[in-house]
Amino acid sequence: MYNDDKKSKIVRQNRKKEHIEFALKAAAESNGSNGFSDVHLLYEALPELNLDEIDTTLCFLGKRLNAPLLINAMTGGHPEVKYINRSLAKVAARAGIAMAVGSQIAGLEDPDVQDTYKVARDENPNGVLLANVSALTPSVMVKKAIEMIGADGVQLHLNVAQELAMTEGDRNFKGTLANIERIVSFSNVPVIVKEVGFGLSRETIKKIYDAGVHYIDVAGKGGIDFIKIECMRSGQDYLGNYQNIGISTAASLIGAHSLNLPLGIIASGGFRGGSDVASALALGAELVGIAGHFLQVLFQGAEYGLNERVDRIIDNLRRTMLMVGASNLKELAGKPVIITGSTAEWLNWRGIDI
Ligand SMILES: Cc1cc2nc3c(=O)[nH]c(=O)nc-3n(C[C@H](O)[C@H](O)[C@H](O)COP(=O)(O)O)c2cc1C
C-alpha cells in the first residue's frame, strides 16, 4: 500500500540500497537447498550430437534470446545503485539474455531517480527488459512503470513473507488478486506474477491463472531469504524462526508444471550453475531467473566477472544438454527427470504425480 509522505519515500529509496548490502551478506551464507540436488537428468552415453550445434536460443515475449536466462529483479530507485543496473544491462545485452529492473515504486514517486531504471533500457535498447512493481500497485501506475523503461513485460511481485518481516512493511493484503485482474486488463504488455523467494503453490498459481495471467515466476525457496534480509536491516534476531516457511524452487516448479495450464513458467530461486538450469528447463521452465548469485559475482568480479559467469552457465547448459541427448530446448523439455529425497517426499504428500 502507498504512504505518499516524504519520509516514506526516503525510507523506500534507502531500502533499495540496504537490500543490496544485506543481500550480499545473506548470499554469503547458506539458505538451504532450492531442491535441485534432488533433481537428476538421465545421462545419455550415445547422444549422437555435436557440442557446436547445441542450440540454446528461444523466442521470449516476441524477441530472440541467446539463452533461456533472466537477470531477475533487484534494483533501481537510489542514485547509488544506478551503476548496478547499468552493469547488469550491459551484461544482458552482450549475452542476449533477459533482464528485469527492481521494484519501480521509488521511481514512480520521485522522477529524480527514474534514471536509475531507465539506464537498463539505454544500455540494452533491443533486449527483453521487464518492469517490476508490487501486485498491489494501482494499474495507472503500473502503466507508467512500463512506459518508464519501454518494458516488454511487467513483473508483479507477491512478497507477503517479506512485508511481514519488514518493520515498515504492509500488513493488509486484501484485494491483491482483484488488483492483478485489473492490471491484466489495463496492461499493453504481458504480465508475469512472481514471488521473491518463498515459492508459489499450485493453489496460488491456479488463482493467478484464473485472473488472466499467462506467465509466472515461482521464485522459490533456497536462494535469497528476504525474512533474513529484513531481520538484518532492522536488527531483529532471525534465529531461523521461519525456516519452514516457503516452497522450494524445485517443488514449486514441478507443482506449477503439473497443472498443465497454458502458462509460461519462469523458474528462479537459488540457481548458480548450468546443470540445475538444464534440470529446470527439463521440468517445464521456459526461462531461469537468477538474482542473488549474479549480484554477488558482480560485486566480486565486476562486469568482466559477471560476463564470464553468464558465459560459463550457458556453456554448462549446452554441455548438459548434450549429455542428456537434447540438441535444443524443445528436446530438453521432453527428457526424463528423476526426483529423489525430500522433494519427492514433498510432492508425494501434495499428491503431485512425478
Ligand atoms: C538485492 C535484491 C533485491 C531484490 N529486489 C526485488 C524487487 O525489487 N522486486 C522483485 O520482484 N524481486 C526482488 N528481488 C527478488 C529476486 O528477483 C528473486 O526473486 C529472488 O532473489 C530469488 O532469486 P535468487 O535466489 O536467484 O536471488 C530482489 C533480490 C535481491 C537479491
PDBQT file of the ligand as one rigid body, heavy atoms in Angstrom, charges set to zero:
ROOT
HETATM    1  C1  LIG A 401      19.141  -7.289  -3.691  1.00  0.00    +0.000 C 
HETATM    2  C2  LIG A 401      17.852  -7.878  -4.174  1.00  0.00    +0.000 A 
HETATM    3  C3  LIG A 401      16.785  -7.052  -4.403  1.00  0.00    +0.000 A 
HETATM    4  C4  LIG A 401      15.583  -7.573  -4.895  1.00  0.00    +0.000 A 
HETATM    5  N1  LIG A 401      14.561  -6.720  -5.204  1.00  0.00    +0.000 NA
HETATM    6  C5  LIG A 401      13.463  -7.204  -5.807  1.00  0.00    +0.000 A 
HETATM    7  C6  LIG A 401      12.456  -6.334  -6.285  1.00  0.00    +0.000 A 
HETATM    8  O1  LIG A 401      12.570  -5.111  -6.189  1.00  0.00    +0.000 OA
HETATM    9  N2  LIG A 401      11.360  -6.877  -6.874  1.00  0.00    +0.000 N 
HETATM   10  C7  LIG A 401      11.211  -8.244  -7.003  1.00  0.00    +0.000 A 
HETATM   11  O2  LIG A 401      10.216  -8.701  -7.572  1.00  0.00    +0.000 OA
HETATM   12  N3  LIG A 401      12.151  -9.082  -6.559  1.00  0.00    +0.000 NA
HETATM   13  C8  LIG A 401      13.266  -8.613  -5.974  1.00  0.00    +0.000 A 
HETATM   14  N4  LIG A 401      14.245  -9.476  -5.561  1.00  0.00    +0.000 N 
HETATM   15  C9  LIG A 401      13.997 -10.925  -5.643  1.00  0.00    +0.000 C 
HETATM   16  C10 LIG A 401      14.590 -11.575  -6.879  1.00  0.00    +0.000 C 
HETATM   17  O3  LIG A 401      14.047 -11.037  -8.059  1.00  0.00    +0.000 OA
HETATM   18  C11 LIG A 401      14.368 -13.100  -6.858  1.00  0.00    +0.000 C 
HETATM   19  O4  LIG A 401      13.001 -13.387  -6.998  1.00  0.00    +0.000 OA
HETATM   20  C12 LIG A 401      14.868 -13.743  -5.579  1.00  0.00    +0.000 C 
HETATM   21  O5  LIG A 401      16.032 -13.120  -5.115  1.00  0.00    +0.000 OA
HETATM   22  C13 LIG A 401      15.137 -15.227  -5.744  1.00  0.00    +0.000 C 
HETATM   23  O6  LIG A 401      16.134 -15.457  -6.704  1.00  0.00    +0.000 OA
HETATM   24  P1  LIG A 401      17.688 -15.710  -6.317  1.00  0.00    +0.000 P 
HETATM   25  O7  LIG A 401      17.702 -16.799  -5.310  1.00  0.00    +0.000 OA
HETATM   26  O8  LIG A 401      18.341 -16.033  -7.600  1.00  0.00    +0.000 OA
HETATM   27  O9  LIG A 401      18.191 -14.438  -5.726  1.00  0.00    +0.000 OA
HETATM   28  C14 LIG A 401      15.446  -8.981  -5.092  1.00  0.00    +0.000 A 
HETATM   29  C15 LIG A 401      16.545  -9.807  -4.845  1.00  0.00    +0.000 A 
HETATM   30  C16 LIG A 401      17.741  -9.276  -4.405  1.00  0.00    +0.000 A 
HETATM   31  C17 LIG A 401      18.896 -10.192  -4.184  1.00  0.00    +0.000 C 
ENDROOT
TORSDOF 0
